[in-house]
Amino acid sequence: MAVRAREAFTQHEQRARYRVGLAYGSVSEFLDPRLEYRRVFAEVLGTFLLVLAAAGGGLLHGKGEISLAAAVVAPALMVTAVILFMGAVSGAHLNPVVSVAFALRGDFPWRRVPGYVVAQLLGATLACLFLFAVFGNVEHLGATLPGPGYRDWQALLMEIALTGGLVSVILGTASQAQNVGLFGAFGVGGYIALAGLWAAPVSGTSMNPARSFGPALVSGDWKAYWAYVAGPLLGAVFALGCAWILRGPGGDATARAAASGRLEELSTPRHEEAQ
């Protein structure tokens, strides 16, 4: 039985490496730690584009120049595009809670989380500095704030629920290494659009501490920012619990590939260890 388990695991690893080869072009480059700068740069660039669309859309909606639907669909389409053009480089996390969730699932090395988080915060800040240069400090630079008539705790609860759904979608598509392809891109982008279309009036549908950090830092308005950190973190914890119930522990080869982990660090399968 142990031999069959090892053979099955080897076949699974080979399939995962094949998928990575198709998506990345060169598995050796994907595994090369000297190319970490590419992944970090990709997170800076991707988060810059995301926050440019999200905060820029919020700013222009606040000025009455675009509709709420346009303001929430724009970042969703941007995320779809970013995943498609650079998901194979960094995994296109674009969100600190996504990086942490992948690490807690065992699909992403913890040592790379700080670099990713710093890159995401930097990308968000650069996007808002750009918006500040273009528009000035108007409409809180598209900051995510509780909507009129809603309190901080209501925005917190909404962010918990929405981020729980978002991270569930990301972890679910990543479990088959699809966040570097069409399924993950359209799944994540579609979820962001749908969440924004119905929930934006309550919390602004951030689901991303980096997205909220950029406008808060550059505009100087930290009102309710705590809700946009605590909410996504708690939502990610909820999503991790759902992922464990639905698919069991993480750490499989395909999920590591989707999260831009290192395939050579695969561990022995749990059912083999029990023999």
Stockholm file with secondary structure:
# STOCKHOLM 1.0

chainA/1-275         MAVRAREAFTQHEQRARYRVGLAYGSVSEFLDPRLEYRRVFAEVLGTFLLVLAAAGGGLLHGKGEISLAAAVVAPALMVTAVILFMGAVSGAHLNPVVSVAFALRGDFPWRRVPGYVVAQLLGATLACLFLFAVFGNVEHLGATLPGPGYRDWQALLMEIALTGGLVSVILGTASQAQNVGLFGAFGVGGYIALAGLWAAPVSGTSMNPARSFGPALVSGDWKAYWAYVAGPLLGAVFALGCAWILRGPGGDATARAAASGRLEELSTPRHEEAQ
#=GR chainA/1-275 SS CHHHHHHHHHHHHHHHHHHHHHHHSCHHHHHCGGGHHHHHHHHHHHHHHHHHHHHHHHHHHHTTSSCHHHHHHHHHHHHHHHHHHHHHHHCCCCSHHHHHHHHHTTSSCGGGHHHHHHHHHHHHHHHHHHHHHHHCSCGGGGCCCCCTTCCHHHHHHHHHHHHHHHHHHHHHHHTTTCTTSHHHHHHHHHHHHHHHHHHHHHHCCCCCHHHHHHHHHHHCCCTTTTHHHHHHHHHHHHHHHHHHHHHCSCCCHHHHHHTTCCGGGCCCCHHHHTC
#=GC SS_cons         CHHHHHHHHHHHHHHHHHHHHHHHSCHHHHHCGGGHHHHHHHHHHHHHHHHHHHHHHHHHHHTTSSCHHHHHHHHHHHHHHHHHHHHHHHCCCCSHHHHHHHHHTTSSCGGGHHHHHHHHHHHHHHHHHHHHHHHCSCGGGGCCCCCTTCCHHHHHHHHHHHHHHHHHHHHHHHTTTCTTSHHHHHHHHHHHHHHHHHHHHHHCCCCCHHHHHHHHHHHCCCTTTTHHHHHHHHHHHHHHHHHHHHHCSCCCHHHHHHTTCCGGGCCCCHHHHTC
//
